[in-house]
Amino acid sequence: MLDTLATSLKAKFEYTGTMEDLEQAVYNEIKAIDLTPEKHPEKPLMLTHLGNTLMVRFENIGNKDDIMKALSYSEQALHLLPEGHPHRIVGHILAGNIFGLLAIINEGSLQYSNLNAAHQWGIHHLRKAYSDEIMDAYTIAFELLPQVISIGYTVAHRYDRLKLIQNFALNAFSIAIIHYQFKKAIEWCEQGCAVVWMQIHSLRNPVDSLRLINPDLAMNLIHVSSQLESATHSVSTYNALESIPDFHSLENETKKHQALAKEWDSLLHKARLHPGFENFLMPAEYTNIINDIPMSGKVVIISAGQAGCDTLVLEHNMDTVVHISLPKFTYTVVVELVQLLHKCLDTTHVRSRESRAGRPAKSSTGDLNHILLTLWMEVVEPIFKRIGILPFSSSANRQRIWWFPMGPLSLLPLHAAGMYGTKYKKGTTTISDYAISSYIPSIGALGNAHKSAQKKQISQGMLAISQANSPDLPPLPVTIPECEFIEAEFSHCHIPVKHIGGKNAIVQDILEQMERSNWIHLACHGSQDLKTPTKSAFHLHNGKIELIDIIRKNLKNADFAFLSACQTATGSPELSSQSAHLAAGMLAAGYRSVVATMWFIDDERALAITKEFYHYLLKDLKKGEFPDSSRAAEALQHAAMKLRDHLGDSDESLMSWVPYVHIGL
């Protein structure tokens, strides 16, 4: 009776706009719920009605308490309804609308609010019960993702939005696995990880096939993509020494940018109308994704989320996906290991700039040994046993593994997992005994590198950059002999090499030289910009080369980059599934294979790694023959193990070589 009265009062308010009617509706609905027994079949619907009325009051008054109460009542209603009950969908719609309103309050964007509502709907289920409805929620969310993280926004704005949904891809992946939808999990993983890098690559997508049937449309796509690529960064890339643009100028720039994005979407729509181009630049489906994997190895996707830790193993053109559950390796364990690693880095001072400047890390805590042991026992060893690497593989026949960690797991040195030291009865056992490890920001990025490597390339030589003295930064004296060694080794093999250092390392000159070189070795200071990753930079004599400067260049023959600088593969905790670092950005810029560092490195150890790395790659080359960048991961592992043999297995030794990682092909 009271519930019916409340419904009538709410309807009256919607007709007259009289707030007293709405207040009376809320009062009567609360009273009706208080008087109704917990197990009464109508109570869930009454709770839903109250939630809807509170939302209406929030929209008219703006009191945030109303929307939080509405969320509480919707959750109570869902709790009282069994799975499969037809009224559950009403509760889900209410919960989704509430999360959407919360998102509008915080963001002011309709597309964002819809995506966030769907995402939060998923989280709601993740923490409670599982049902097929959650798959629908994430399907909607992924359909909205291209609008929310639109190329019409600046890179900084896109990353800001990704931070607000930081575990979006991680949770979606987990939910799909819970429902045994392994192929869908892989598709969602590809769509939700390294989003900005893949957008940058899509703007450079070759349109050769489209040009054959519609040359004008192909040319328009190339023209607009070029403008978009420039405009994407121009709104937020003003020199601090120049005058700040006025508001109207900035507003006009933004409007122009958004107009270009709309034109891009329109051109894509026209392209997809042509037979055979229905999926042109659309998110890849599973069959296309596995074709991107080289035949020489396996891709291992690992997700450690709140719903559990799961692994999917993929191979080229293999229809069957291997699923491995890792029940002991929980989200809590991952977070604790990340915190322990940060503590370890702080204790050993390798998160200070002085590390690359020649102050080697010192530690006797055993924390890093513990981290690597846990990664071996709980992650790598179970995976290797399941896919047949253990106990059959050997150092003479090591398999190539491309690791694709999602979420906070991407911040841990998975590539160095193992039992180090002499305290184990069976001796040391490490990942490098059985596999050659690389990381990838996405399978698509690996596929792009692989396709690029299959094209005929003009050998242009090596560019070695040494910057011993950068303004306001500690000196790096060993960078000079590091690049002198490279110059001597490449010259000995009759491979063109150019060493530029000191006052000659001018930003514009280096950028021009990069266009003329297949390979580059950067021995200098590096810095990571967590807010706008494309502004992460290498420090030279007269300033910084920002990542966006490199991406803007047309590096048609880019092949390999060795980033002998600090923190070039350090991920951001807020963007842990986005590979927001210099190394992944270099892949987006066109390099196929990149060596980088997860934390600060010691100057002397950097020289040792460099020497062993290039010695391994260049040995046995015929006169004038160019080295194969696809062997870079193997060469890096060789160099790291040589340093380990020399230094031992203490934490201090591990700190010297563990930060080195290979990314890409």
N, C-alpha and C positions, 0 to 999 in steps of 0.2 A: 504493500500500500504506500509506504513512505518512499520507496524507490520509484514507484510510478509517479507520485507527486513531484519528486525531484526532476524526473525526466520532463514532465510538463512545464515546470518552472524554467528549466534550461531552454526548452523550445520557445517559451514566452520571451526570455531574455534575447534570444537570437532574432526575434521579430521586433522587439521594442528597444533593446539596448539598455534596459534599466538594470543597473548593477545590483539592486536589492533582490531582484528575482534570481540572479546568479548566486548571490550569497545564500539565499534560502535553499537553492538547489543543493549546494555543497553541504549545508547544515543537515538537510533531510537525508541525504545519501549517507553521511557519516553515522547519523542516528540509526538508519535502517541496517547498516552493517554491524553496528554494536549490538543490535537486538537479534541478529540472525546467527543461529548456531554454526559452528565451524564446518560441519559436514553437510550443511544444507546445499542441495544441488544448484541453487540460484546464487549462492554467495560469490563464486568466482566472477559471474557476470556483473554483479553489483559492484565488486571491486573495480572492474574494468570501467563501468559507467562513471564511478567517482574519479578515476584517473583521467578520463576524457574531460570531465567537467573542470577539474583542476587545471588541465592544459588550456582550456578556454579562458579561465580566469587569469592564468599567467599571460596569455596573449593580450589581455586587456589591461592588466595592472602592471605586469612585469616583475612580480615577486618570485625570485628564484626558488624560494622554499616550496612554492606550489608545484614546480616541475619535478623537484626532488621527491616530494610526497607522491606525485603521480607515478613516478618510476617505482617507488616502493609498493604502491598498491597493485601495479601491473605485475610485479614479481610475485606478490602474494597470490594473485589470481592464477598465474602460471603454475605455482607450486601446488595449488589445490586441484588442478586439472590433470588427469592421467594422460600419458602419451596417446596420440591418435584422436583425442576428443576434438570435435569440430570447433569448439569455442577457443581452443588454444591459438588458432591463427589470429583471432581478435586480439588476444593478449600480446602476440608477437608484433602485430601492426602497431598497437599502442606503444610498446617498448621502442620500436624502431622510430616512431614519430617523436617520442620524447628525446631520444638521443639526437635526432635530427635538429630539434629545437635547441638543445644544448650546443650543438655544433654551430648553429646559426648565431647564437649569442657570442661564441668565441671567435668565429671566423667570418660570418657575414656572406657566405657563399652557398647557393642552393645546391650545386653539384657536390661540393665538399660535404654539406650536411647529409645529403642522401648516401654518399659513400660511407661516411662515418657512422651513420645510423645502421647501415648494413653490417659494417665491421663490428660495431658494438653489439649488434644482435648476435653476431658470431661469438664474440667473447662471452656474452651472456650464456650461451649454450656450452661454451668451452668449460666454464666453471661449474655448470650444473649437469644437465642431462644431454645426451646426444640424440639427434634425430635428423631425418632427411631434410627438414626445413632449413637447417643451417647451411646446407649445400646451396640452396636457393639464395640465401642471404649473400654468400660470397660470390655467387654467379652474378648477382646484381652489382655487387661492389666492383668486380673486375670490369664489368661493362662501363662503369662510371669512371674508372681510374684514368683513362686517357683525357677526359674532360677536366678532372681535378688536378692532375699533374700535366697540364697542357703546355705545349710548346709556345703557347701565347703568353706564358709567364716567363719572367727572368729565371735564370738558374737558381739564384738565391731564394726566390719565392717558392720555386718547386721543392727545393730541399727543406724549406721551412714547413711546407705542407706534409712532406714525407715524414718529418720528425713527429708530427701530430698523430700519424698512424704508423709509428715505427715498427710495431710487431705485426703489421697487417699481413705481409707475405708469409711470415713464420706461422701465424695462427691458421691461415688458410691452408697451408701445406699440411699441418697437423690434422686439421679437420678432414681433409680429403683422404688422408691415410687411415684415419679412424673408420672411414666409410669404405675402405679398400678400393678407393678410386685413385690408384697409383699414377695412371697416365694424366688424370686431371690435376693431381698434385704437382706433377712436373710442369704442366702447362701454366699453372698458377705461379709456380716458382719463377718461371721465365718472365712472366708478365709483371711480377711484383718486386723483382730484384734488379739492381743496377739500372733503374728506370731511366735516369737522366742520361747515362752513358749510351744506352741503346737508342734514346731519342736523337742524340747527337749523331750517332751512326746512321740513323734512318734518313737524316737530312742529306746524307752523302750517298744514299743508295743508288747503285747504277741503274739507269733506265734504258739500257741498250735494247732490251727486248721490246719495250714499249715504243721506242723510237722507230722500230721497223713498221709498226702499224699506225702510229699517230705521232709523227715527229713534232708537230706543233705543241701537243699536250706534253710531250717529253721535255721539250725546251722550256715550257712554262713551269714545269715542276722543278727543273734545275735552277731556273731563275729565282723562283720564290724560295726554294730551300736555301739558296745562297744568301738571300736577303734575311731570311729567318735566322740562319746561323749567326749572322752578324748582329741582328737586332736582339737576339736572345740575351746577349751579354752587355749591349751598349747602355741599356737603361741603368744598370748598376755598376758600370765600369768607368768611373770618372777619376782622372788623375787628381790626387790630393793637392797638387800644386796649382791646379787650374781652378778657375772660379766655379762654384757650385751652380748648376743650372737652376733657373727659376722654376717655380711650380708649374706654370703653363707650358714651358718647354718640356718638362718631364712628363706632364699629362699628355701632350701631343705625341711624345715618343712612345708612351704606353699604348695609346689608341692605335697608332700606326702598327705597332707590334701585334696587337690583337687582331687587327684587320688582316695582316699577313697570315696569321694562324687560321683565320676563317677561310681565306683564299686557298691555303694549303689543303684544308679539309675538303673544300669544294673540288679541287683538282684531283685529290685521291678518289673521291666519289666518282668522278668522270672516268678515271682510269679503270676503276673496278667494274664499270659497265661493259668493258671489252671482254669477249670470251677468252678465258684463260688467265684473266687478271682479277678474278673475283676476290682473291685473297691478297692482292698487292699491298704490301706493308701492313698487313693485318697481323695480330699476335699469332705466333707460330703454333701449329698443332703438333701433337706428339710425334707423328710420323716424320715431320720436317725437322723436329728438334733432334731426334736420334740420328738423322742423316748428317747433322753438323758435327757429330763426334768422330774424330779421326779413328781409323781402324787400328792404330798402334797402341791404344790404351782404353782405360775405363774412366767414366765420370762417376764420382761418388758424392751424392748430395746428402748432407747431414743436417738435420734440424733438431735442435735441443730447445723445445718450447715447453709451455706450461702443461701441455697435454701429454708430454713424454718426449723421448729422444728416438728418432727414427732415421733410417738410412735407406736410400734408394740407389741401386747400382745400375748403370746403363752402359751399353756398348753400341757401337755403330750398327744401325739397321737391325737391332735385336728387338723383336716384338715383346719379349718377356722382360719384365722389370723385377729385379731381385730386391725384396724388402727385408730389411734386418732391423728388428727392434732391439734397443739397448736400454733395458729397464733400469739398470743401476746408475746410468748416466742421466741424471735429472736436470731440469732447468736450474734448480737450486745449486747443484754441484757445479754447473757451468759458471754461474754468477760468482760463487765462492772462489773458483779457480782464477777468474778474471781479476777479482779483488786481490787475491794472493799475488798474481803476477804484477799488478800495479804496485803493491807493497814491496815486492822484490826489486822492481825497477827503481823505486824511490830510495830504497835502502842502499842500492849499489850505485846510485847517482847517474844511471844511464838515461835518465829522462832530462838531464841538464845538457845544454849545448856544448859544455866542455868535453863531453865524451869523445866526439869525433876529433876534438882538438888534442887528443893524446893522453887522456886520463883513463886508463883501463878500469873496467868494472871489477869490484872486489866484493865477494860475498862468501860467507861460510854458513849461511842459514839452511841450505839444502832445499829452499822453496822451489827453485826452478826444477831441480831433480824430481821433486814430488809432483809437480805439475805434469812433467813429461811422462812420468811413470803412470799417473792416473789416466792420461790420454791414451797410453799404450794398452793398459789393462782393461779399461772400460769401453774404449772406442775402437782403436785400430786393430788390436789382436782379434776381437770377435768378428770384425768385418773381414779381415784377411782369412780367417778360418772358414767363414761362410762362403766366400767366393773362390776358395781353393788356392790362395797364394801361400798360406801356411798349411802344412809344413813343407810343401813341395818346391816352392821357389827358392832361388839362391842368389847370392851376390853376382854370380856369373850370368844369371838370366832374370834380372829384375824387371818387373812389370811397370809400365807407365800409368800413373794414377793422377787424374785431375780432380783435386778436392774442391768441393763447392759447399762450404759451410754457411749456414744461415744463422742470423741472430747473433747473440754474444759469443757463440762458438767461433765466429770469424776473427775474434780478437785474440785467440789462443794459437800457439805454435804447433799446430797439428802435424806439420811436416817433420818435426823433430821428436815425435813421440818415441819413447823407448825406456829400457831399463839400463841405466848408465852406472858405471862404477864396478868395483870388484866384490861387493857385498852379496851378490846373488850367486847361488850354488851353480846355476846353469850358465853363469857368465853373462855378459852384456847381450841384450837383444834389442835392436832398434829398427825403426821403420826403413832406414836406408839399407838394411841388410836384404830387404825383400822388394823394395819398390823405388822408383824415381818419382818424386812428388812435385807437382805444380798446383797452383791455385787458379781458379777462374771466377770472374764476377758474374758470369752467366754462361750457359751453353752456347747461346747466340754469339757472344763475344769470341768464344773458342772457334765456332764455325766461321766467323768472319775472318779470323786470323788464318785458319786452315785454307779457306778459299783463296785468300790473298796470296798465300805461299805457293799455291799451284800455278799462279800466273807468272809468265816470264818477266824477270826483273833485270834491269840494267845495274850491274855492280858499280857502285860509285865510291866505295871506301869507307874508312872509319874516321869519325870526328871525336877527338879526345879533348875534353875541357878540364883544365885545372884552375882552381881559384883558391890560392893559399891565403889571401887576405881580402876579406869583404868588410865594408864599413860597418862598425859597431858589432862585429862578431869575432869570436876567438880565432886566431890563426890556425891554418891547416897545412903545415909545412910539408907533410908527406904526400899531399895531393900532386906535387910536382914530380917526384920520382915515380909515382904511380902512373902518371900519363907518359912520362919519358920511357918507362918500360913498355907501355903499349905501343908507342911510336917505334921503338926499336924492334919489337917482335913482329909487328905488321910489315915494317919495311924489310925485315929479313925474309919474309914470305912473299915479297914483291906485291903487296897489297897496298893501294893508295891509302895514306893516313895523314891527317892534319892535326897537329897539337896546338891548341890556342890556350894561353894562360895569362895570369897576371893582368896588367893594364890593357892587354889586347883583347881580353874577354869582355867585349862590348855587346850589350843585349841585342841590338839590331843586327850586328855582324854575325853573331852566333845563330840567330834565327834564319838568316840567309844561308849560312853554311849547312844548317840542318836540312834544308831543301835539296842540297847537293850530296848528301851522305846517306848511305843505307843504315849504318850503325853509328851509335853515339855512346860515349862513356862520359858521364858527368861526375867529376870528383870535386865537390864543393859543399857548401851548406845548403840544406833544404828546409823548407818550413811548410807546415800544413795549416790551411785555413778551414776550420771546422764548420764555419757558418756558410761559406761559399767555396766548396772544394775546387772549383775551377780557378780560384785565385791562389791556390797553393803554388809554391814557387821554388825556383833554384836561384841562389844568390851569386851574382857575378860582380865584376869590378864597378860598373856604373849603375847598378840597380838589380832588379829581379826579372827573370823570365817567368811569367805566370803561365800556368797550365793552359789557360784560355788563349794565350799568345801562340802556343804550339798547336793547339787544336785548329786555330784559324788558318794556319799554314797548309798549303796543299802538298802534303808529304807523300807523294805518289809512290816513292820507292823506300819508304821507311820499313825497316825490318827488325832491328834489335836495339834495345836501350839498356845500358847498365847504369843504374842510378846509385852511384857510390856516394850517397848523401844520406843524412839522417831522416828517419821517419817517413820514408817515401811509400811505405805500404802500411802505415798505421791507420787503422779504421777508426771511425767515430762511434762511440757507444750509442748515440742517438740515431745513427744511420747504419747500424751494423749489418743490414742486409743490402746496403746500397754501394758497397766498395768505394766509399767516398775518399779516395786517396790518389796521390800522384801516379802510382803505378797503373791503376785501372784507367786513369785518364789518358795515360800514354797509349794504352791499347785503343781507346776511343779515338785518339789522334791518328792512328794508323799503324803503330808499331805492333808486330806480331808476337814478340817475345820480350819480356822485361825482367830484369833482376832488380830487386829493391830490398828495403830494410823495414822491419817492423818497429824497431826502436833505434836509439842513438848508437853509433858504432865508434869503435876506437880507431884512431888514425893508422897506427902501426898494423893492427889486425886487418884493416881494410886493404893495405898494401899486399899483405900475405895472401888474402883471398883473391885479389885481382891477379896476382902473378900466377897462381895455380890454375885459376879459371881460364885465362887466355892461353896458357901453356898447353892445357888439355885440349882446347878447341882447335888450336893451330897446329898441333903435332900431326905429322904424316900428311900435311897438305902438299899437293903438287904446286910447282912454281906458278904463281898468279891465280891459283884457285882460291875462291872466297869461302870462308867458313860457313857451316850450316847452323843457322840460329835455332833449329829444332832440337839441337843437342845441348842447348844452353842449360836446361834443367839438370842434365847428366853432368855437365862440366861444373856447375855450381855445387852439386852434391859431392863431387870429387874434391873440390877445393875445401869445402867445409870439413870433410873427413880427414883430409891432410892436416888441417889446423887442429882438429880434435886429437889426432895421433900425436901431435907435437905437445899439446897442452894438457891432455888428460880429460877426466870427466868431472872435475869440480864445477861448482856453479860459476866460478870465474871463467873457466874454459868455455862452458856452455854459452855464457853471455857474449862471447866473442864471435861465435858463428851461427847460433840459433836465429838471430834476427834476420839473416839473409834468406830471402824467399824468391822463388821463380813464379811468374804470373804469365799465363798465355800459352801459346803453342809449344 
